[in-house]
Every structure is written in C-alpha cells, then in structure tokens.
Amino acid sequence: MLDGGFDRLHPMIFFLGPPALENLLVLRERQGILGIWYVAASLCTVLAFVLLIVQYNVSEALYGIE
C-alpha cells in the first residue's frame, strides 16, 4: 500500500522533521528546559535516529533484507 509513496514521502519527513521540531522547541514564546539549544538539538538528533531506523525497517519489510 505504501510502496511508491513511502519512498517519496519519507525522505521529505526525514529532512524536514528534525528542523521543524527544533523550531517548535526553540522559537516558541514560553522558554523552559526544552528551549535550551543543546536539549532541543539532542531531541532532534533522537528524532532523526528514530526516523532512520523506521526507514530501514520499512525498507526491509518491503524489499527484503538484501
């Protein structure tokens, strides 16, 4: 069901997701511990890693291990 669409949609989410999260955390009016740049950068790194693992998992499910 997601074969062709996933290959086009996931790179956009991978490259636009972490910067969007960074903007939400840092540029909001109410600053807290999540607004500190190194905490926000760490959370964005974790999000990028999770998105990368999802990419490999779905790719192996669709096309096999090889």
PDB file as gemmi writes it, atoms N, CA and C in Angstrom:
CRYST1    1.000    1.000    1.000  90.00  90.00  90.00 P 1                      
ATOM      1  N   MET A   1       0.815  -1.190   0.000  1.00  0.00           N  
ATOM      2  CA  MET A   1       0.000   0.000   0.000  1.00  0.00           C  
ATOM      3  C   MET A   1       0.864   1.261   0.000  1.00  0.00           C  
ATOM      4  N   LEU A   2       1.967   1.268   0.730  1.00  0.00           N  
ATOM      5  CA  LEU A   2       2.818   2.447   0.835  1.00  0.00           C  
ATOM      6  C   LEU A   2       4.062   2.361  -0.037  1.00  0.00           C  
ATOM      7  N   ASP A   3       4.148   1.380  -0.901  1.00  0.00           N  
ATOM      8  CA  ASP A   3       5.383   1.097  -1.639  1.00  0.00           C  
ATOM      9  C   ASP A   3       5.953   2.326  -2.340  1.00  0.00           C  
ATOM     10  N   GLY A   4       5.270   2.878  -3.306  1.00  0.00           N  
ATOM     11  CA  GLY A   4       5.795   4.015  -4.056  1.00  0.00           C  
ATOM     12  C   GLY A   4       5.751   5.315  -3.267  1.00  0.00           C  
ATOM     13  N   GLY A   5       4.690   5.506  -2.509  1.00  0.00           N  
ATOM     14  CA  GLY A   5       4.534   6.738  -1.743  1.00  0.00           C  
ATOM     15  C   GLY A   5       5.533   6.865  -0.607  1.00  0.00           C  
ATOM     16  N   PHE A   6       5.849   5.752   0.019  1.00  0.00           N  
ATOM     17  CA  PHE A   6       6.789   5.797   1.133  1.00  0.00           C  
ATOM     18  C   PHE A   6       8.171   6.223   0.670  1.00  0.00           C  
ATOM     19  N   ASP A   7       8.587   5.753  -0.496  1.00  0.00           N  
ATOM     20  CA  ASP A   7       9.914   6.094  -0.999  1.00  0.00           C  
ATOM     21  C   ASP A   7      10.040   7.580  -1.309  1.00  0.00           C  
ATOM     22  N   ARG A   8       8.948   8.234  -1.626  1.00  0.00           N  
ATOM     23  CA  ARG A   8       8.986   9.671  -1.909  1.00  0.00           C  
ATOM     24  C   ARG A   8       8.693  10.513  -0.672  1.00  0.00           C  
ATOM     25  N   LEU A   9       7.806  10.039   0.184  1.00  0.00           N  
ATOM     26  CA  LEU A   9       7.376  10.820   1.338  1.00  0.00           C  
ATOM     27  C   LEU A   9       8.373  10.775   2.490  1.00  0.00           C  
ATOM     28  N   HIS A  10       8.974   9.640   2.746  1.00  0.00           N  
ATOM     29  CA  HIS A  10       9.838   9.519   3.908  1.00  0.00           C  
ATOM     30  C   HIS A  10      11.086  10.399   3.841  1.00  0.00           C  
ATOM     31  N   PRO A  11      11.765  10.549   2.715  1.00  0.00           N  
ATOM     32  CA  PRO A  11      12.907  11.489   2.713  1.00  0.00           C  
ATOM     33  C   PRO A  11      12.499  12.925   3.043  1.00  0.00           C  
ATOM     34  N   MET A  12      11.313  13.331   2.623  1.00  0.00           N  
ATOM     35  CA  MET A  12      10.850  14.677   2.979  1.00  0.00           C  
ATOM     36  C   MET A  12      10.627  14.788   4.480  1.00  0.00           C  
ATOM     37  N   ILE A  13      10.023  13.779   5.074  1.00  0.00           N  
ATOM     38  CA  ILE A  13       9.808  13.786   6.520  1.00  0.00           C  
ATOM     39  C   ILE A  13      11.142  13.721   7.250  1.00  0.00           C  
ATOM     40  N   PHE A  14      12.081  12.929   6.734  1.00  0.00           N  
ATOM     41  CA  PHE A  14      13.384  12.782   7.385  1.00  0.00           C  
ATOM     42  C   PHE A  14      14.157  14.097   7.391  1.00  0.00           C  
ATOM     43  N   PHE A  15      14.131  14.823   6.275  1.00  0.00           N  
ATOM     44  CA  PHE A  15      14.912  16.055   6.189  1.00  0.00           C  
ATOM     45  C   PHE A  15      14.178  17.271   6.751  1.00  0.00           C  
ATOM     46  N   LEU A  16      12.851  17.251   6.808  1.00  0.00           N  
ATOM     47  CA  LEU A  16      12.103  18.401   7.313  1.00  0.00           C  
ATOM     48  C   LEU A  16      11.613  18.223   8.748  1.00  0.00           C  
ATOM     49  N   GLY A  17      11.555  16.995   9.244  1.00  0.00           N  
ATOM     50  CA  GLY A  17      11.041  16.742  10.587  1.00  0.00           C  
ATOM     51  C   GLY A  17      11.897  17.297  11.715  1.00  0.00           C  
ATOM     52  N   PRO A  18      13.185  16.958  11.779  1.00  0.00           N  
ATOM     53  CA  PRO A  18      14.002  17.486  12.868  1.00  0.00           C  
ATOM     54  C   PRO A  18      14.127  19.020  12.881  1.00  0.00           C  
ATOM     55  N   PRO A  19      14.302  19.704  11.735  1.00  0.00           N  
ATOM     56  CA  PRO A  19      14.317  21.168  11.810  1.00  0.00           C  
ATOM     57  C   PRO A  19      12.976  21.758  12.265  1.00  0.00           C  
ATOM     58  N   ALA A  20      11.869  21.118  11.887  1.00  0.00           N  
ATOM     59  CA  ALA A  20      10.564  21.598  12.333  1.00  0.00           C  
ATOM     60  C   ALA A  20      10.425  21.434  13.848  1.00  0.00           C  
ATOM     61  N   LEU A  21      10.893  20.321  14.379  1.00  0.00           N  
ATOM     62  CA  LEU A  21      10.865  20.116  15.826  1.00  0.00           C  
ATOM     63  C   LEU A  21      11.749  21.145  16.523  1.00  0.00           C  
ATOM     64  N   GLU A  22      12.917  21.414  15.965  1.00  0.00           N  
ATOM     65  CA  GLU A  22      13.817  22.421  16.534  1.00  0.00           C  
ATOM     66  C   GLU A  22      13.132  23.786  16.592  1.00  0.00           C  
ATOM     67  N   ASN A  23      12.450  24.161  15.522  1.00  0.00           N  
ATOM     68  CA  ASN A  23      11.738  25.432  15.511  1.00  0.00           C  
ATOM     69  C   ASN A  23      10.639  25.471  16.554  1.00  0.00           C  
ATOM     70  N   LEU A  24       9.920  24.368  16.720  1.00  0.00           N  
ATOM     71  CA  LEU A  24       8.869  24.326  17.728  1.00  0.00           C  
ATOM     72  C   LEU A  24       9.424  24.472  19.143  1.00  0.00           C  
ATOM     73  N   LEU A  25      10.572  23.879  19.383  1.00  0.00           N  
ATOM     74  CA  LEU A  25      11.133  23.910  20.732  1.00  0.00           C  
ATOM     75  C   LEU A  25      11.826  25.226  21.051  1.00  0.00           C  
ATOM     76  N   VAL A  26      12.553  25.784  20.115  1.00  0.00           N  
ATOM     77  CA  VAL A  26      13.395  26.946  20.402  1.00  0.00           C  
ATOM     78  C   VAL A  26      12.664  28.265  20.174  1.00  0.00           C  
ATOM     79  N   LEU A  27      11.817  28.343  19.166  1.00  0.00           N  
ATOM     80  CA  LEU A  27      11.231  29.621  18.783  1.00  0.00           C  
ATOM     81  C   LEU A  27       9.878  29.919  19.423  1.00  0.00           C  
ATOM     82  N   ARG A  28       9.449  29.109  20.326  1.00  0.00           N  
ATOM     83  CA  ARG A  28       8.179  29.407  20.988  1.00  0.00           C  
ATOM     84  C   ARG A  28       8.384  30.468  22.058  1.00  0.00           C  
ATOM     85  N   GLU A  29       7.312  31.122  22.477  1.00  0.00           N  
ATOM     86  CA  GLU A  29       7.409  32.226  23.429  1.00  0.00           C  
ATOM     87  C   GLU A  29       7.794  31.760  24.819  1.00  0.00           C  
ATOM     88  N   ARG A  30       7.189  30.705  25.275  1.00  0.00           N  
ATOM     89  CA  ARG A  30       7.456  30.212  26.631  1.00  0.00           C  
ATOM     90  C   ARG A  30       8.731  29.371  26.608  1.00  0.00           C  
ATOM     91  N   GLN A  31       9.763  29.847  27.252  1.00  0.00           N  
ATOM     92  CA  GLN A  31      11.030  29.113  27.282  1.00  0.00           C  
ATOM     93  C   GLN A  31      11.091  28.255  28.539  1.00  0.00           C  
ATOM     94  N   GLY A  32      11.512  27.057  28.394  1.00  0.00           N  
ATOM     95  CA  GLY A  32      11.701  26.138  29.509  1.00  0.00           C  
ATOM     96  C   GLY A  32      12.972  25.356  29.251  1.00  0.00           C  
ATOM     97  N   ILE A  33      13.070  24.201  29.838  1.00  0.00           N  
ATOM     98  CA  ILE A  33      14.267  23.389  29.635  1.00  0.00           C  
ATOM     99  C   ILE A  33      14.354  22.882  28.206  1.00  0.00           C  
ATOM    100  N   LEU A  34      13.198  22.721  27.537  1.00  0.00           N  
ATOM    101  CA  LEU A  34      13.218  22.262  26.149  1.00  0.00           C  
ATOM    102  C   LEU A  34      13.665  23.363  25.191  1.00  0.00           C  
ATOM    103  N   GLY A  35      13.637  24.611  25.623  1.00  0.00           N  
ATOM    104  CA  GLY A  35      14.056  25.718  24.777  1.00  0.00           C  
ATOM    105  C   GLY A  35      15.549  25.933  24.740  1.00  0.00           C  
ATOM    106  N   ILE A  36      16.284  25.276  25.624  1.00  0.00           N  
ATOM    107  CA  ILE A  36      17.740  25.390  25.605  1.00  0.00           C  
ATOM    108  C   ILE A  36      18.240  24.680  24.357  1.00  0.00           C  
ATOM    109  N   TRP A  37      19.150  25.331  23.646  1.00  0.00           N  
ATOM    110  CA  TRP A  37      19.513  24.845  22.307  1.00  0.00           C  
ATOM    111  C   TRP A  37      20.109  23.453  22.328  1.00  0.00           C  
ATOM    112  N   TYR A  38      20.918  23.109  23.319  1.00  0.00           N  
ATOM    113  CA  TYR A  38      21.542  21.782  23.303  1.00  0.00           C  
ATOM    114  C   TYR A  38      20.563  20.681  23.687  1.00  0.00           C  
ATOM    115  N   VAL A  39      19.551  20.983  24.479  1.00  0.00           N  
ATOM    116  CA  VAL A  39      18.498  19.999  24.776  1.00  0.00           C  
ATOM    117  C   VAL A  39      17.655  19.781  23.529  1.00  0.00           C  
ATOM    118  N   ALA A  40      17.291  20.883  22.849  1.00  0.00           N  
ATOM    119  CA  ALA A  40      16.499  20.774  21.628  1.00  0.00           C  
ATOM    120  C   ALA A  40      17.274  20.047  20.532  1.00  0.00           C  
ATOM    121  N   ALA A  41      18.570  20.330  20.416  1.00  0.00           N  
ATOM    122  CA  ALA A  41      19.386  19.650  19.408  1.00  0.00           C  
ATOM    123  C   ALA A  41      19.490  18.160  19.708  1.00  0.00           C  
ATOM    124  N   SER A  42      19.577  17.802  20.977  1.00  0.00           N  
ATOM    125  CA  SER A  42      19.621  16.385  21.350  1.00  0.00           C  
ATOM    126  C   SER A  42      18.315  15.679  21.001  1.00  0.00           C  
ATOM    127  N   LEU A  43      17.189  16.331  21.266  1.00  0.00           N  
ATOM    128  CA  LEU A  43      15.899  15.740  20.920  1.00  0.00           C  
ATOM    129  C   LEU A  43      15.748  15.592  19.411  1.00  0.00           C  
ATOM    130  N   CYS A  44      16.244  16.557  18.651  1.00  0.00           N  
ATOM    131  CA  CYS A  44      16.170  16.466  17.189  1.00  0.00           C  
ATOM    132  C   CYS A  44      17.060  15.348  16.664  1.00  0.00           C  
ATOM    133  N   THR A  45      18.197  15.138  17.300  1.00  0.00           N  
ATOM    134  CA  THR A  45      19.073  14.041  16.910  1.00  0.00           C  
ATOM    135  C   THR A  45      18.402  12.698  17.172  1.00  0.00           C  
ATOM    136  N   VAL A  46      17.728  12.578  18.309  1.00  0.00           N  
ATOM    137  CA  VAL A  46      16.997  11.344  18.618  1.00  0.00           C  
ATOM    138  C   VAL A  46      15.871  11.124  17.610  1.00  0.00           C  
ATOM    139  N   LEU A  47      15.157  12.186  17.244  1.00  0.00           N  
ATOM    140  CA  LEU A  47      14.099  12.063  16.239  1.00  0.00           C  
ATOM    141  C   LEU A  47      14.669  11.613  14.897  1.00  0.00           C  
ATOM    142  N   ALA A  48      15.788  12.189  14.482  1.00  0.00           N  
ATOM    143  CA  ALA A  48      16.407  11.799  13.208  1.00  0.00           C  
ATOM    144  C   ALA A  48      16.841  10.334  13.249  1.00  0.00           C  
ATOM    145  N   PHE A  49      17.373   9.884  14.380  1.00  0.00           N  
ATOM    146  CA  PHE A  49      17.787   8.484  14.508  1.00  0.00           C  
ATOM    147  C   PHE A  49      16.581   7.549  14.421  1.00  0.00           C  
ATOM    148  N   VAL A  50      15.488   7.910  15.094  1.00  0.00           N  
ATOM    149  CA  VAL A  50      14.277   7.095  15.043  1.00  0.00           C  
ATOM    150  C   VAL A  50      13.725   7.043  13.620  1.00  0.00           C  
ATOM    151  N   LEU A  51      13.721   8.173  12.914  1.00  0.00           N  
ATOM    152  CA  LEU A  51      13.251   8.187  11.533  1.00  0.00           C  
ATOM    153  C   LEU A  51      14.139   7.332  10.631  1.00  0.00           C  
ATOM    154  N   LEU A  52      15.426   7.319  10.894  1.00  0.00           N  
ATOM    155  CA  LEU A  52      16.347   6.494  10.117  1.00  0.00           C  
ATOM    156  C   LEU A  52      16.085   5.012  10.356  1.00  0.00           C  
ATOM    157  N   ILE A  53      15.864   4.625  11.599  1.00  0.00           N  
ATOM    158  CA  ILE A  53      15.561   3.233  11.924  1.00  0.00           C  
ATOM    159  C   ILE A  53      14.236   2.811  11.280  1.00  0.00           C  
ATOM    160  N   VAL A  54      13.255   3.703  11.275  1.00  0.00           N  
ATOM    161  CA  VAL A  54      11.973   3.404  10.625  1.00  0.00           C  
ATOM    162  C   VAL A  54      12.186   3.184   9.132  1.00  0.00           C  
ATOM    163  N   GLN A  55      13.036   4.007   8.513  1.00  0.00           N  
ATOM    164  CA  GLN A  55      13.319   3.854   7.082  1.00  0.00           C  
ATOM    165  C   GLN A  55      13.882   2.466   6.787  1.00  0.00           C  
ATOM    166  N   TYR A  56      14.878   2.031   7.549  1.00  0.00           N  
ATOM    167  CA  TYR A  56      15.466   0.718   7.325  1.00  0.00           C  
ATOM    168  C   TYR A  56      14.472  -0.399   7.605  1.00  0.00           C  
ATOM    169  N   ASN A  57      13.679  -0.247   8.642  1.00  0.00           N  
ATOM    170  CA  ASN A  57      12.712  -1.283   8.993  1.00  0.00           C  
ATOM    171  C   ASN A  57      11.659  -1.450   7.899  1.00  0.00           C  
ATOM    172  N   VAL A  58      11.098  -0.361   7.416  1.00  0.00           N  
ATOM    173  CA  VAL A  58      10.082  -0.439   6.369  1.00  0.00           C  
ATOM    174  C   VAL A  58      10.695  -0.895   5.057  1.00  0.00           C  
ATOM    175  N   SER A  59      11.912  -0.440   4.753  1.00  0.00           N  
ATOM    176  CA  SER A  59      12.574  -0.853   3.516  1.00  0.00           C  
ATOM    177  C   SER A  59      12.825  -2.361   3.515  1.00  0.00           C  
ATOM    178  N   GLU A  60      13.252  -2.907   4.635  1.00  0.00           N  
ATOM    179  CA  GLU A  60      13.466  -4.358   4.710  1.00  0.00           C  
ATOM    180  C   GLU A  60      12.136  -5.110   4.630  1.00  0.00           C  
ATOM    181  N   ALA A  61      11.080  -4.530   5.190  1.00  0.00           N  
ATOM    182  CA  ALA A  61       9.768  -5.188   5.115  1.00  0.00           C  
ATOM    183  C   ALA A  61       9.243  -5.194   3.680  1.00  0.00           C  
ATOM    184  N   LEU A  62       9.508  -4.118   2.928  1.00  0.00           N  
ATOM    185  CA  LEU A  62       9.008  -4.023   1.565  1.00  0.00           C  
ATOM    186  C   LEU A  62       9.836  -4.827   0.576  1.00  0.00           C  
ATOM    187  N   TYR A  63      11.161  -4.735   0.674  1.00  0.00           N  
ATOM    188  CA  TYR A  63      12.028  -5.290  -0.351  1.00  0.00           C  
ATOM    189  C   TYR A  63      12.855  -6.497   0.099  1.00  0.00           C  
ATOM    190  N   GLY A  64      12.823  -6.834   1.369  1.00  0.00           N  
ATOM    191  CA  GLY A  64      13.632  -7.932   1.878  1.00  0.00           C  
ATOM    192  C   GLY A  64      14.966  -7.423   2.388  1.00  0.00           C  
ATOM    193  N   ILE A  65      15.723  -8.299   3.009  1.00  0.00           N  
ATOM    194  CA  ILE A  65      16.968  -7.908   3.647  1.00  0.00           C  
ATOM    195  C   ILE A  65      18.033  -7.532   2.631  1.00  0.00           C  
ATOM    196  N   GLU A  66      18.059  -8.185   1.495  1.00  0.00           N  
ATOM    197  CA  GLU A  66      19.109  -7.906   0.527  1.00  0.00           C  
ATOM    198  C   GLU A  66      18.789  -6.709  -0.310  1.00  0.00           C  
TER     199      GLU A  66                                                      
END                                                                             
